[in-house]
Amino acid sequence: MEIEPLHELMVMARPDDPGHPVERIGNAELLAKRGSPASTIKVALALMALQEKVIDLQTTYICSDRTPAPSPVTLRQAMDLSSNEFFEQLVMNLSIPRLEQYLDQWKCFPLVEKPLPSPARIARGKAFKLSPRDQLTFLSRLALRRLGGISQPAYDLLDEVLEQTEKPGLFGKTGSDLEGSWFVAYSRNPAKPFICVFRSDIPNSDGKRLKQILLDHLDKNAGSIFKN
């Protein structure tokens, strides 16, 4: 699989310098183009909920949007499946006012519907407009654990939820909707920590495809990524 040069962009940077990408492949004009973050917003929502202790790794909600029948779903499963029903319940338990406090404190999400809409729009990312550059800013603070109001245990739990089984040590989330698709990821490998945003503006494209392109890229270029 290869990147569509006119409609896709993969950007990688060091966590401590998100404004200066080390690798950029594809259409550079997409870097500043804002759109729905789709299910990648679930990363931020999960971190807030873990910090507020409205959920833990054993908590389950009954969901039916990604299963053949209503079933108990954990946070890890909901993240893997991108269950909107799970995250709607999570947002309701977190509460809109508390969510707004985190958004105001972090200042990583520049365009947000005001007032915040229903949990359904929030869970699907429809309440937000983010560019790959905005995503890099958020991922930088997440990877460095510098988001305000978040404890180390909450970061640890989120890492457990986001770790990619195909590549241990890589933490990420896909997202797809009518506007396109995403894969956002970070690595805390002490030798080569990085953050990555992969964006496609092809309608109804698949975030899992972007993820696989990144995994292939990492395997192919393991010895050269961020080589000085």
N, C-alpha and C positions, 0 to 999 in steps of 0.2 A: 504494500500500500504506500502511496505517495501523497504528498500535500498538493492540494489544488492551488496553484500559485496566485490566482486572482481572487480566491474566495476564502483562503485559510491562512492563518498565521500562528507560528509557534515561537514563543519568546521565552528565553531562559536567562536568569540573572542570579547574582549572588544575593542572599537575603539581606545583607547589610548595604546593598547598593541597587535597589530595585529600579531606579531611574536610568540606569545605564546597562541595557541588556548585553550579555556576553555572547549570546547566540540569538539570531533572529532569522527565521526561514519563512518565506511566503510574502503575503501582501502587507507591507509596513503600514499602509493607510488604515488598516483595521485596528492598529494599536490604540488610537484615540476614539474609535467609533463605539458609542454606547448603545447597549441593548439589554434586554432581559437577561439576568444571570441564570435563569432557569433553575435547575436543581442544585447548582453550586451554592446557592444561598443557604442551603441546608447545613453547610459547614458552620456558618456563623450562628445559625439558630441552635444547632446542637451544642455548641460551646457555651452559649448563654444558658441553656437549660441545664447543662452539667454543672455550671458554676452555681446556679440557683438551687441545685439539688431537687428540681422537680422531676428529674429522671436520672437513672443510673444505667449500667450496662445490663442489668437483669430486668429492668422495667419493661413491660409489654403493653401495647395497645392493640385492641382488636381492629384489624384492617381487612379490607376486601379488594382494594384497588390493584394489588399486585399478586394476589393469590386466588386459586380457584374458588375458594369459599372463605367466609370470615374466619380469620385465624389470628392468634396472638403473635405479635411481631416485636422483636427487640430493636433497639436503636441501630445496632450494627446491621441487622437485616434490612431495616428501613432505609439506611443509607445506601446499601448495596442495590436495593430494589427501587430506590427513589420513590418511596411510598408517600404520596401527597397526603393521604388520609392520616398517616402517622404524624406527620409534621403539622398538620392542621390541629390535631389534638395537643401536640407539644406546645404550639403557639398559644392556644387557649389556656393551658396550664401555666405557661410562663407569664402571660398577660401582656397586652399591648403596651400599657404604660412602662412596664419593666423593660420590654424590648426597645422602646423608644429611648430609654435612659442609656442603654448600651450603645445604640446607634449614635446618640449625641456625644457620648464619651469617646468612642473610637474614631469618629470622623473619617471613616473609610468608604462610606457610601454616599456620594455627593448628591445623587438625584433619587429621592424617595417620595412616594406619594404622601401628601399631607392633607388631612389626617391619614394615618395608616388605615388601609382598607381591611377587608375581612381576612381571617386566618387562611382561607383558601388561596387568595391572591398572594399573600405573604409567602406561604409554603411553596408556591410555584415560581416564586421570583418575580411575579408580575408587578409588585409594588416598587421595584427597583430598576434603575438603569445604570449599568456598569460597562466600562471599557476594559480591554485587557490591561491597560495601564492602571486603572483603579484596582483590578484584581491583584496585580503585582504588589501594590501598596499594602493591601490587606494580607496577602500571603507572606510578605516580608515580616510584618509585625506578628503574625501567627507563628511563623517558623522560628523567630527570635524570642517568642513568648513575651511580647511587649504590648499586648492589648490591655488597656486599663480595666481593672476590676476582676481580672482572671487569675486564679490561683494555679500553682504548679500541678496539683492533683487533677484539676479540670483539663489542663493541657494533656496530661498523661492519658486520661480517659479518652479524649478526642483522638489521640494518636492510635489507640487501640481500635477505634471505630473506623478510622480512615486508612489504616495500613493496607497496602495492596498485596494480595496473596501471591501475585505473579512476581513481585519484586519487593521482598521485605526491606524495610527502611525507606520506602517511598510511600507517602501519604497523599491521597488525592480523592477527587470527586468528579464524576461526569455530570453533564447537564444537557438537555435537549428540549427544544420546543419549536414553534412555528417560525421563530426568527433565526434559528440555527442551533449550534451545539458548542459545548465547552468541555475541556478537561483541565482542571487546575490541580497543581501538585506541589509538594515541597519535600525536601530530603534534608535530614540533619546529619548526614554522613560527615564526620569531623574532617575528613580529607577533602571532600568536595561538596559542601552544602549548596543547595540551589533551590530556587523557586521556578515554577514553569506555568505559563498560561498558554493553552492551545485553543484557538477560536476559529470557528467556521461560520460564515454568514449564509450558508446554503440552507434554505428552509427545510425543516424536518430531517436534517442530517443527524448522524448518530455520534454521540459523545464517546461511545465505546470504541468506535473506529479511531477517533483522535487519540484515545488512550493507547491503543495498540500501536499506532504510529510512533508515539513517544517511547513506548517500551522498546520497540525495534531500534529506534534512534539511540537510545541509551546503551543498548547491547552492542550496537555497531560502533559507537564512538566512545566507549567507556574509557579508553586511554587518552582521548583528546579533549573531552569536555572541560572547559575552563583551564586548559593548559596554558601556562604563562609563557 
